[in-house]
Amino acid sequence: MGGVPGDRGVVGAAAGMALGFAGWFGGFGAFLLVGALGALGWLAGHLVDRGTGLREFLDELAGGGGDGPRP
């Protein structure tokens, strides 16, 4: 995140409040859905911040070096 100290704390508090509201009003299923979508959003933001494309990230996860097709 940006260069302002405390940004992550504010984002974490907002995420916690969103999960709390989802759990209170929507039940446990909504809590899990909001948590999973929040994790995907965090991952996408992290990849954008690093300048990594989705294909590069998936290649790293699969253990390939991105040098071409694997045997």
LOBA-332530 format. One record per residue: x negated, y, z of N, C-alpha, C, CB in turn; residue in three letters. Coordinates in pm, whole numbers. Glycine has a CB too. Layout:
REM residues N
NODE      n.x      n.y      n.z     ca.x     ca.y     ca.z      c.x      c.y      c.z     cb.x     cb.y     cb.z   res
NODE        X        Y        Z        X        Y        Z        X        Y        Z        X        Y        Z   ALA
...
This chain:
REM residues 71
NODE      n.x      n.y      n.z     ca.x     ca.y     ca.z      c.x      c.y      c.z     cb.x     cb.y     cb.z   res
NODE      -84     -117        0        0        0        0      -88      123        0       95        0      120   MET
NODE      -27      238       -2      -97      365      -19     -196      395       91        1      476      -27   GLY
NODE     -246      516       89     -351      555      181     -301      617      309     -441      648      114   GLY
NODE     -171      625      329     -118      686      450     -119      583      561       26      741      426   VAL
NODE     -187      613      674     -188      517      785      -47      493      837     -278      568      898   PRO
NODE      -17      369      865      113      333      918      215      293      813      167      446      997   GLY
NODE      178      298      685      272      259      580      318      115      597      207      276      443   ASP
NODE      225       28      628      261     -113      642      352     -136      761      136     -199      656   ARG
NODE      333      -58      866      421      -70      981      563      -29      948      370       15     1095   GLY
NODE      578       77      870      711      124      830      776       21      739      702      261      760   VAL
NODE      699      -33      645      754     -134      555      791     -260      633      652     -168      443   VAL
NODE      708     -299      727      739     -415      809      864     -395      893      622     -447      899   GLY
NODE      879     -274      948      999     -245     1026     1123     -248      937      986     -108     1094   ALA
NODE     1113     -193      817     1227     -194      724     1263     -337      685     1195     -111      598   ALA
NODE     1161     -420      661     1187     -560      625     1252     -633      742     1056     -630      584   ALA
NODE     1205     -608      862     1265     -670      979     1410     -628     1000     1186     -636     1102   GLY
NODE     1438     -501      975     1576     -454      988     1665     -517      881     1582     -300      977   MET
NODE     1613     -530      758     1691     -593      651     1721     -738      686     1615     -585      517   ALA
NODE     1621     -810      740     1644     -949      779     1744     -958      894     1512    -1014      820   LEU
NODE     1733     -864      987     1826     -863     1100     1970     -841     1055     1786     -757     1199   GLY
NODE     1990     -742      967     2125     -716      916     2177     -835      836     2126     -590      830   PHE
NODE     2091     -895      756     2134    -1011      677     2175    -1126      768     2023    -1056      581   ALA
NODE     2096    -1150      871     2129    -1256      965     2256    -1228     1043     2015    -1278     1060   GLY
NODE     2276    -1102     1082     2393    -1067     1161     2521    -1075     1079     2377     -927     1219   TRP
NODE     2518    -1016      961     2641    -1006      881     2662    -1124      786     2639     -878      803   PHE
NODE     2554    -1189      744     2569    -1293      644     2538    -1433      692     2482    -1263      530   GLY
NODE     2487    -1445      812     2454    -1576      864     2312    -1618      828     2552    -1678      814   GLY
NODE     2282    -1742      862     2145    -1791      845     2106    -1805      699     2130    -1925      914   PHE
NODE     2200    -1843      613     2170    -1856      470     2129    -1724      409     2291    -1911      395   GLY
NODE     2199    -1616      446     2163    -1483      396     2027    -1441      450     2270    -1379      434   ALA
NODE     2000    -1476      576     1870    -1446      636     1758    -1511      556     1865    -1495      782   PHE
NODE     1776    -1638      520     1673    -1709      442     1659    -1650      302     1707    -1857      433   LEU
NODE     1772    -1615      240     1768    -1557      106     1694    -1424      106     1910    -1539       52   LEU
NODE     1726    -1337      200     1659    -1207      208     1511    -1226      237     1724    -1118      316   VAL
NODE     1477    -1320      324     1336    -1347      353     1260    -1397      231     1324    -1447      465   GLY
NODE     1321    -1489      155     1256    -1543       35     1239    -1436      -71     1336    -1661      -21   ALA
NODE     1342    -1355      -93     1331    -1248     -193     1230    -1142     -149     1468    -1183     -217   LEU
NODE     1224    -1116      -20     1124    -1023       31      982    -1075        9     1147     -996      178   GLY
NODE      963    -1205       29      830    -1264        6      792    -1257     -142      828    -1410       54   ALA
NODE      888    -1282     -230      860    -1271     -374      828    -1127     -412      979    -1322     -457   LEU
NODE      899    -1033     -354      870     -892     -380      733     -852     -330      975     -805     -316   GLY
NODE      696     -902     -213      563     -873     -161      456     -930     -253      547     -929      -18   TRP
NODE      475    -1053     -299      378    -1116     -388      364    -1037     -517      419    -1261     -419   LEU
NODE      475     -996     -575      469     -918     -698      396     -786     -676      611     -891     -752   ALA
NODE      425     -719     -566      356     -594     -535      208     -614     -512      418     -529     -414   GLY
NODE      174     -724     -446       33     -755     -420      -42     -780     -552       20     -878     -328   HIS
NODE       21     -852     -643      -42     -878     -773      -60     -749     -852       41     -978     -854   LEU
NODE       39     -661     -847       28     -534     -919      -83     -449     -858      162     -457     -916   VAL
NODE      -92     -446     -726     -198     -368     -660     -336     -418     -697     -180     -372     -509   ASP
NODE     -351     -549     -709     -481     -607     -744     -510     -598     -893     -487     -752     -701   ARG
NODE     -408     -571     -972     -426     -567    -1117     -431     -705    -1179     -551     -492    -1151   GLY
NODE     -376     -803    -1109     -376     -941    -1157     -244     -969    -1227     -397    -1040    -1039   THR
NODE     -252    -1030    -1343     -131    -1070    -1415      -76    -1200    -1359     -159    -1085    -1565   GLY
NODE       49    -1227    -1388      113    -1348    -1338       43    -1473    -1391      261    -1350    -1377   LEU
NODE        5    -1472    -1518      -63    -1587    -1578     -197    -1613    -1508      -86    -1564    -1730   ARG
NODE     -273    -1507    -1481     -402    -1524    -1411     -380    -1582    -1272     -476    -1389    -1401   GLU
NODE     -278    -1532    -1203     -249    -1581    -1068     -213    -1729    -1071     -136    -1499    -1006   PHE
NODE     -127    -1768    -1164      -86    -1908    -1173     -203    -1998    -1213       28    -1924    -1274   LEU
NODE     -292    -1947    -1299     -411    -2024    -1335     -500    -2046    -1213     -490    -1954    -1446   ASP
NODE     -515    -1943    -1129     -595    -1957    -1008     -532    -2058     -913     -609    -1821     -937   GLU
NODE     -399    -2056     -901     -331    -2152     -815     -349    -2295     -863     -182    -2119     -807   LEU
NODE     -345    -2313     -996     -357    -2447    -1053     -502    -2496    -1051     -305    -2447    -1196   ALA
NODE     -594    -2409    -1019     -734    -2449    -1012     -809    -2430    -1141     -744    -2590     -972   GLY
NODE     -741    -2383    -1244     -806    -2356    -1371     -876    -2222    -1367     -706    -2360    -1486   GLY
NODE     -979    -2209    -1445    -1052    -2084    -1450     -996    -1989    -1553    -1195    -2110    -1480   GLY
NODE     -893    -2028    -1624     -838    -1942    -1726     -920    -1942    -1853     -825    -1804    -1675   GLY
NODE    -1005    -2045    -1871    -1094    -2052    -1987    -1029    -2120    -2106    -1222    -2126    -1950   ASP
NODE     -906    -2156    -2094     -839    -2226    -2203     -759    -2342    -2149     -940    -2276    -2307   GLY
NODE     -711    -2427    -2238     -629    -2539    -2193     -711    -2639    -2112     -565    -2609    -2312   PRO
NODE     -645    -2694    -2014     -711    -2796    -1931     -696    -2932    -1996     -653    -2799    -1787   ARG
NODE     -793    -3021    -1977     -784    -3156    -2037     -677    -3240    -1974     -917    -3228    -2025   PRO
